[in-house]
Amino acid sequence: MSVNGNWSCTMDTPMGERKLSLTLAANGSELTGTISNGSAETPIHDGHIDGDKAIWKTNITSPMPMTLEFTVTAAGDELTGSVKLGAFGIAPLQGTRT
């Protein structure tokens, strides 16, 4: 699995569909990158590769402050997984490499 690169993604949240862009770079088991929602770019933290999964967190301030926890799997140019939305449940995520 290679998550390296740029991704265009969609999350299905309780507030509706949210689009975001990811830039991810794996170096061994370490994962770094950024997330953008079109108006703000946020670095990821605690990123790592665990088997065939990429796992990381990011902190957001809008629509309210919370930590989002991502767990995804890349297969070719497709990305699938989920995002834990703080106390608001889990949102499915899917994306394609750009």
DSSP file (Angstrom, degrees, kcal/mol; ACC not computed):
  #  RESIDUE AA STRUCTURE BP1 BP2  ACC     N-H-->O    O-->H-N    N-H-->O    O-->H-N    TCO  KAPPA ALPHA  PHI   PSI    X-CA   Y-CA   Z-CA
    1    1 A M              0   0    0      0, 0.0     2,-0.5     0, 0.0    74,-0.1   0.000 360.0 360.0 360.0 130.2    0.0    0.0    0.0
    2    2 A S        +     0   0    0     74,-0.1    71,-0.0     1,-0.1    73,-0.0  -0.949 360.0 172.4-122.9 112.8    1.3    3.4   -0.9
    3    3 A V        +     0   0    0     -2,-0.5    21,-0.3    71,-0.1    -1,-0.1   0.471  40.8 127.2 -91.0  -3.3   -0.6    6.4    0.5
    4    4 A N        +     0   0    0     19,-0.1     2,-0.3    22,-0.1    21,-0.2  -0.263  52.0  35.0 -58.2 135.8    2.0    8.8   -0.7
    5    5 A G  E    S-A   24   0A   0     19,-2.7    19,-2.7    92,-0.0     2,-0.4  -0.786  94.5 -39.5 125.6-164.7    0.7   11.6   -2.8
    6    6 A N  E     -A   23   0A   0     -2,-0.3    92,-2.7    17,-0.2     2,-0.4  -0.843  49.6-169.1-107.5 139.9   -2.3   13.9   -3.1
    7    7 A W  E     -AB  22  97A   0     15,-2.7    15,-2.5    -2,-0.4     2,-0.6  -0.976  19.0-149.2-132.4 140.4   -5.9   12.7   -2.6
    8    8 A S  E     +AB  21  96A   0     88,-2.7    88,-2.1    -2,-0.4     2,-0.3  -0.960  35.6 179.9-105.8 120.0   -9.3   14.2   -3.2
    9    9 A C  E     -AB  20  95A   0     11,-3.2    11,-2.2    -2,-0.6     2,-0.4  -0.810  25.6-153.0-128.2 160.3  -11.7   12.8   -0.6
   10   10 A T  E     -AB  19  94A   0     84,-2.7    84,-1.9    -2,-0.3     2,-0.4  -1.000   7.9-163.1-131.9 132.8  -15.3   12.9    0.7
   11   11 A M  E     -AB  18  93A   0      7,-3.0     7,-2.8    -2,-0.4     2,-0.9  -0.935  15.3-143.0-111.7 139.1  -16.6   12.3    4.2
   12   12 A D  E     +A   17   0A   0     80,-1.9     5,-0.2    -2,-0.4    -2,-0.0  -0.828  36.9 173.0-100.5  94.1  -20.2   11.6    4.9
   13   13 A T  E >   -A   16   0A   0      3,-1.8     3,-2.1    -2,-0.9    76,-0.1  -0.480  50.4-103.3-100.5 167.7  -20.7   13.5    8.2
   14   14 A P  T 3  S+     0   0    0      0, 0.0     3,-0.1     0, 0.0    -1,-0.1   0.731 125.2  54.5 -59.9 -20.5  -23.8   14.2   10.4
   15   15 A M  T 3  S-     0   0    0      1,-0.4     2,-0.2     3,-0.0    -3,-0.0   0.244 124.7 -96.1 -95.7  11.8  -23.6   17.7    8.9
   16   16 A G  E <   -A   13   0A   0     -3,-2.1    -3,-1.8     2,-0.1    -1,-0.4  -0.487  68.3 -20.0 104.8-176.7  -23.6   16.4    5.3
   17   17 A E  E     -A   12   0A   0     -5,-0.2     2,-0.4    -2,-0.2    -5,-0.2  -0.477  58.5-166.4 -70.8 132.6  -21.0   15.6    2.8
   18   18 A R  E     -A   11   0A   0     -7,-2.8    -7,-3.0    -2,-0.2     2,-0.3  -0.985   6.3-151.0-123.4 130.0  -17.6   17.3    3.4
   19   19 A K  E     +A   10   0A   0     -2,-0.4     2,-0.3    -9,-0.2    -9,-0.2  -0.773  21.6 167.7 -99.0 144.4  -14.9   17.5    0.8
   20   20 A L  E     -A    9   0A   0    -11,-2.2   -11,-3.2    -2,-0.3     2,-0.4  -0.985  27.6-134.0-150.6 159.0  -11.2   17.6    1.7
   21   21 A S  E     -AC   8  36A   0     15,-2.9    15,-2.6    -2,-0.3     2,-0.4  -0.947  20.0-161.0-115.7 137.3   -7.8   17.3    0.1
   22   22 A L  E     -AC   7  35A   0    -15,-2.5   -15,-2.7    -2,-0.4     2,-0.4  -0.923  12.2-168.0-117.0 142.4   -5.0   15.2    1.6
   23   23 A T  E     -AC   6  34A   0     11,-2.2    11,-1.8    -2,-0.4     2,-0.4  -0.976  23.0-180.0-123.9 116.4   -1.3   15.3    1.0
   24   24 A L  E     -AC   5  33A   0    -19,-2.7   -19,-2.7    -2,-0.4     2,-0.4  -0.910  16.4-176.7-123.7 145.0    0.4   12.2    2.6
   25   25 A A  E     - C   0  32A   0      7,-2.4     7,-2.3    -2,-0.4     2,-0.4  -0.933   8.7-162.2-142.3 115.6    4.0   11.0    2.8
   26   26 A A  E     - C   0  31A   0     -2,-0.4     2,-0.4     5,-0.2     5,-0.2  -0.814   8.2-178.2 -97.9 136.9    5.0    7.7    4.4
   27   27 A N  E >  S- C   0  30A   0      3,-2.8     3,-1.8    -2,-0.4     2,-0.4  -0.864  70.6 -52.4-132.2  96.6    8.6    7.1    5.4
   28   28 A G  T 3  S-     0   0    0     -2,-0.4    20,-0.0     1,-0.3     0, 0.0  -0.613 122.3 -22.4  67.9-126.1    8.8    3.6    6.8
   29   29 A S  T 3  S+     0   0    0     -2,-0.4    20,-2.2    -3,-0.1     2,-0.3   0.467 119.3  99.1 -94.2  -1.6    6.1    3.5    9.4
   30   30 A E  E <   -CD  27  48A   0     -3,-1.8    -3,-2.8    18,-0.2     2,-0.4  -0.668  54.7-165.0 -87.7 139.9    6.0    7.3    9.9
   31   31 A L  E     +C   26   0A   0     16,-1.6    16,-0.5    -2,-0.3     2,-0.3  -0.991  11.2 170.9-128.2 129.9    3.3    9.3    8.2
   32   32 A T  E     +C   25   0A   0     -7,-2.3    -7,-2.4    -2,-0.4     2,-0.3  -0.841  18.4 109.2-127.0 166.7    3.3   13.1    7.7
   33   33 A G  E     -C   24   0A   0     11,-0.3    11,-2.4    -2,-0.3     2,-0.3  -0.968  47.4 -94.5 158.9-170.9    1.0   15.4    5.7
   34   34 A T  E     -CE  23  43A   0    -11,-1.8   -11,-2.2    -2,-0.3     2,-0.4  -0.938  15.7-146.3-138.4 159.3   -1.7   18.0    5.6
   35   35 A I  E     -CE  22  42A   0      7,-2.7     7,-3.2    -2,-0.3     2,-0.4  -0.989  15.4-170.8-126.4 136.2   -5.4   18.2    5.2
   36   36 A S  E     -CE  21  41A   0    -15,-2.6   -15,-2.9    -2,-0.4     5,-0.2  -0.989  20.2-171.0-129.1 138.5   -7.2   21.1    3.4
   37   37 A N        -     0   0    0      3,-1.8   -18,-0.2    -2,-0.4     4,-0.1   0.205  64.4 -93.8-106.2  14.1  -10.9   21.8    3.3
   38   38 A G  S    S+     0   0    0      2,-0.4     3,-0.1   -17,-0.1   -18,-0.1  -0.020 122.0  47.3  99.2 -29.7  -10.4   24.5    0.6
   39   39 A S  S    S+     0   0    0      1,-0.3     2,-0.3     0, 0.0    -1,-0.0   0.624 115.8  29.4-115.7 -21.0  -10.2   27.4    3.1
   40   40 A A        -     0   0    0      2,-0.0    -3,-1.8     0, 0.0     2,-0.4  -0.998  61.0-149.4-142.5 144.5   -7.8   26.1    5.7
   41   41 A E  E     -E   36   0A   0     -2,-0.3    -5,-0.2    -5,-0.2    -7,-0.0  -0.957  17.5-173.6-115.1 133.1   -4.8   23.7    5.7
   42   42 A T  E     -E   35   0A   0     -7,-3.2    -7,-2.7    -2,-0.4     2,-0.1  -0.979  21.2-124.9-128.4 134.0   -4.0   21.7    8.8
   43   43 A P  E     -E   34   0A   0      0, 0.0    16,-0.5     0, 0.0    -9,-0.3  -0.446  25.0-125.8 -73.1 151.5   -1.0   19.4    9.5
   44   44 A I        -     0   0    0    -11,-2.4   -11,-0.3    14,-0.1     2,-0.3  -0.586  26.8-166.5 -87.6 159.9   -1.6   15.8   10.6
   45   45 A H  E     + F   0  57A   0     12,-2.9    12,-2.6    -2,-0.2     3,-0.1  -0.946  61.7  29.2-142.2 165.4   -0.1   14.4   13.7
   46   46 A D  E    S+     0   0A   0     -2,-0.3     2,-0.3     1,-0.2    -1,-0.1   0.818  81.2 168.0  54.5  33.7    0.5   11.0   15.3
   47   47 A G  E     +     0   0A   0    -16,-0.5   -16,-1.6     9,-0.1     2,-0.3  -0.595   1.4 149.1 -83.1 136.1    0.6    9.6   11.8
   48   48 A H  E     -DF  30  55A   0      7,-2.6     7,-2.8    -2,-0.3     2,-0.5  -0.989  43.7-117.2-157.9 162.1    1.8    6.0   11.2
   49   49 A I  E     - F   0  54A   0    -20,-2.2     2,-0.4    -2,-0.3     5,-0.2  -0.895  25.4-176.1-102.2 130.3    1.5    3.0    9.0
   50   50 A D  E >   - F   0  53A   0      3,-2.9     3,-1.8    -2,-0.5     2,-0.4  -0.874  61.6 -59.1-130.3  97.0    0.1   -0.1   10.6
   51   51 A G  T 3  S-     0   0    0     -2,-0.4     0, 0.0     1,-0.3     0, 0.0  -0.540 121.9 -15.0  66.1-120.2    0.1   -3.1    8.3
   52   52 A D  T 3  S+     0   0    0     -2,-0.4    22,-0.4    -3,-0.1     2,-0.3   0.282 122.8  90.1 -97.6  11.4   -2.2   -2.1    5.4
   53   53 A K  E <   -F   50   0A   0     -3,-1.8    -3,-2.9    20,-0.1     2,-0.5  -0.836  60.6-151.1-111.5 146.0   -3.7    0.9    7.2
   54   54 A A  E     -FG  49  72A   0     18,-2.9    18,-2.6    -2,-0.3     2,-0.4  -0.960  21.5-173.0-109.2 131.7   -2.6    4.5    7.5
   55   55 A I  E     +FG  48  71A   0     -7,-2.8    -7,-2.6    -2,-0.5     2,-0.3  -0.983  15.0 141.3-130.7 133.7   -3.6    6.2   10.8
   56   56 A W  E     - G   0  70A   0     14,-1.7    14,-3.0    -2,-0.4     2,-0.3  -0.976  31.6-134.4-159.8 171.5   -3.4    9.8   11.8
   57   57 A K  E     -FG  45  69A   0    -12,-2.6   -12,-2.9    -2,-0.3     2,-0.3  -0.900  13.4-173.5-127.3 157.5   -5.1   12.6   13.7
   58   58 A T  E     - G   0  68A   0     10,-2.0    10,-3.1    -2,-0.3     2,-0.5  -0.981  19.8-131.6-147.6 149.6   -5.7   16.3   13.0
   59   59 A N  E     - G   0  67A   0    -16,-0.5     2,-0.3    -2,-0.3     8,-0.2  -0.865  24.2-172.6-103.2 132.4   -7.1   19.1   15.1
   60   60 A I  E     - G   0  66A   0      6,-2.9     6,-1.9    -2,-0.5    -2,-0.0  -0.835  21.1-166.5-119.7 161.6   -9.9   21.3   13.6
   61   61 A T        +     0   0    0     -2,-0.3    -1,-0.1     4,-0.2     6,-0.0   0.508  57.0 100.3-119.1 -13.5  -11.5   24.5   15.0
   62   62 A S  S    S+     0   0    0      1,-0.2    -1,-0.2     2,-0.2     4,-0.1  -0.995  91.8   6.3-130.5 133.5  -14.5   24.8   12.6
   63   63 A P  S    S-     0   0    0      0, 0.0    -1,-0.2     0, 0.0    -2,-0.0  -0.989 146.2 -27.2 -78.2 -12.2  -17.4   24.1   12.9
   64   64 A M  S    S-     0   0    0      2,-0.0    -2,-0.2     0, 0.0     2,-0.2  -0.972  78.7 -82.8-155.2 156.8  -16.2   23.4   16.5
   65   65 A P        +     0   0    0      0, 0.0     2,-0.3     0, 0.0    -4,-0.2  -0.439  67.2 130.7 -65.7 129.6  -12.8   22.4   18.1
   66   66 A M  E     -G   60   0A   0     -6,-1.9    -6,-2.9    -2,-0.2     2,-0.5  -0.969  54.6-109.4-167.2 163.8  -12.2   18.7   17.9
   67   67 A T  E     -G   59   0A   0     -2,-0.3    19,-0.8    -8,-0.2     2,-0.4  -0.905  27.4-152.1-101.9 127.1   -9.7   16.0   17.0
   68   68 A L  E     -GH  58  85A   0    -10,-3.1   -10,-2.0    -2,-0.5     2,-0.6  -0.840   5.6-155.1 -97.2 135.4  -10.4   14.0   14.0
   69   69 A E  E     -GH  57  84A   0     15,-1.9    15,-3.0    -2,-0.4     2,-0.3  -0.947  11.0-161.5-117.6 113.7   -9.0   10.4   13.9
   70   70 A F  E     +GH  56  83A   0    -14,-3.0   -14,-1.7    -2,-0.6     2,-0.4  -0.730  15.9 177.4 -98.9 140.2   -8.4    8.9   10.4
   71   71 A T  E     +GH  55  82A   0     11,-2.2    11,-2.4    -2,-0.3     2,-0.3  -0.931  22.0 161.6-137.3 115.0   -8.0    5.2    9.6
   72   72 A V  E     -GH  54  81A   0    -18,-2.6   -18,-2.9    -2,-0.4     2,-0.4  -0.891  29.9-149.8-134.9 161.5   -7.7    4.5    5.8
   73   73 A T  E     - H   0  80A   0      7,-2.9     7,-2.3    -2,-0.3     2,-0.4  -0.999  14.4-149.4-129.5 133.7   -6.5    1.9    3.4
   74   74 A A  E     + H   0  79A   0    -22,-0.4     2,-0.4    -2,-0.4     5,-0.2  -0.880  14.5 178.7-104.3 135.1   -5.1    2.7   -0.1
   75   75 A A  E >   - H   0  78A   0      3,-2.8     3,-1.7    -2,-0.4     2,-0.4  -0.895  66.4 -55.3-133.7 103.4   -5.5    0.3   -3.0
   76   76 A G  T 3  S-     0   0    0     -2,-0.4   -74,-0.1     1,-0.2     0, 0.0  -0.514 122.7 -16.4  64.5-121.0   -4.0    1.7   -6.2
   77   77 A D  T 3  S+     0   0    0     -2,-0.4    20,-1.9    -3,-0.1     2,-0.4   0.158 120.3  92.4-102.5  17.5   -5.6    5.1   -6.7
   78   78 A E  E <   -HI  75  96A   0     -3,-1.7    -3,-2.8    18,-0.2     2,-0.4  -0.919  52.9-166.8-115.4 139.6   -8.5    4.5   -4.3
   79   79 A L  E     +HI  74  95A   0     16,-2.6    16,-2.5    -2,-0.4     2,-0.3  -0.989  12.3 171.5-123.9 130.0   -8.6    5.4   -0.6
   80   80 A T  E     +HI  73  94A   0     -7,-2.3    -7,-2.9    -2,-0.4     2,-0.3  -0.968  21.2  95.3-135.7 153.7  -11.3    4.1    1.8
   81   81 A G  E     -HI  72  93A   0     12,-1.9    12,-2.5    -2,-0.3     2,-0.3  -0.983  55.1 -79.8 166.0-152.1  -11.7    4.3    5.5
   82   82 A S  E     -HI  71  92A   0    -11,-2.4   -11,-2.2    -2,-0.3     2,-0.4  -0.955  16.7-144.1-146.6 161.6  -13.3    6.2    8.3
   83   83 A V  E     -HI  70  91A   0      8,-2.4     8,-2.9    -2,-0.3     2,-0.6  -0.988  16.0-140.0-131.8 121.0  -12.9    9.3   10.5
   84   84 A K  E     -HI  69  90A   0    -15,-3.0   -15,-1.9    -2,-0.4     2,-0.9  -0.729  14.9-154.5 -80.3 122.9  -13.8    9.4   14.1
   85   85 A L  E >   -H   68   0A   0      4,-3.3     3,-2.7    -2,-0.6   -17,-0.2  -0.484  37.6-103.1-100.1  61.3  -15.5   12.8   14.7
   86   86 A G  T 3  S-     0   0    0     -2,-0.9     3,-0.5   -19,-0.8    -1,-0.2  -0.372  95.0 -15.1  56.8-126.3  -14.8   13.4   18.3
   87   87 A A  T 3  S+     0   0    0      1,-0.2    -1,-0.3    -2,-0.1     3,-0.1   0.318 125.3  83.3 -87.9   7.4  -18.0   12.6   20.2
   88   88 A F  S <  S-     0   0    0     -3,-2.7    -1,-0.2     1,-0.3    -2,-0.1   0.133  96.3-111.4-103.5  20.3  -20.1   12.8   17.0
   89   89 A G        -     0   0    0     -3,-0.5    -4,-3.3   -76,-0.1     2,-0.4  -0.446  45.7 -48.2  92.1-162.1  -19.5    9.2   15.7
   90   90 A I  E     - I   0  84A   0     -6,-0.2    -6,-0.2    -2,-0.1    -3,-0.0  -0.957  42.8-157.4-122.7 132.9  -17.7    7.9   12.8
   91   91 A A  E     - I   0  83A   0     -8,-2.9    -8,-2.4    -2,-0.4   -78,-0.1  -0.910  20.9-122.1-110.0 134.3  -17.9    9.1    9.2
   92   92 A P  E     - I   0  82A   0      0, 0.0   -80,-1.9     0, 0.0     2,-0.4  -0.447  28.8-159.9 -68.4 148.6  -17.0    7.0    6.2
   93   93 A L  E     +BI  11  81A   0    -12,-2.5   -12,-1.9   -82,-0.2     2,-0.3  -0.990  14.7 171.7-131.0 138.3  -14.3    8.4    3.9
   94   94 A Q  E     +BI  10  80A   0    -84,-1.9   -84,-2.7    -2,-0.4     2,-0.3  -0.991   9.1 160.5-142.4 151.4  -13.5    7.6    0.3
   95   95 A G  E     -BI   9  79A   0    -16,-2.5   -16,-2.6    -2,-0.3     2,-0.3  -0.977  27.1-131.5-160.2 170.7  -11.1    9.3   -2.1
   96   96 A T  E     -BI   8  78A   0    -88,-2.1   -88,-2.7    -2,-0.3   -18,-0.2  -0.963  33.5-104.3-130.8 149.2   -9.1    9.1   -5.3
   97   97 A R  E      B    7   0A   0    -20,-1.9   -90,-0.3    -2,-0.3   -20,-0.1  -0.483 360.0 360.0 -69.8 138.1   -5.5   10.0   -6.0
   98   98 A T              0   0    0    -92,-2.7   -91,-0.2    -2,-0.2    -1,-0.1   0.401 360.0 360.0-109.8 360.0   -5.1   13.3   -7.9
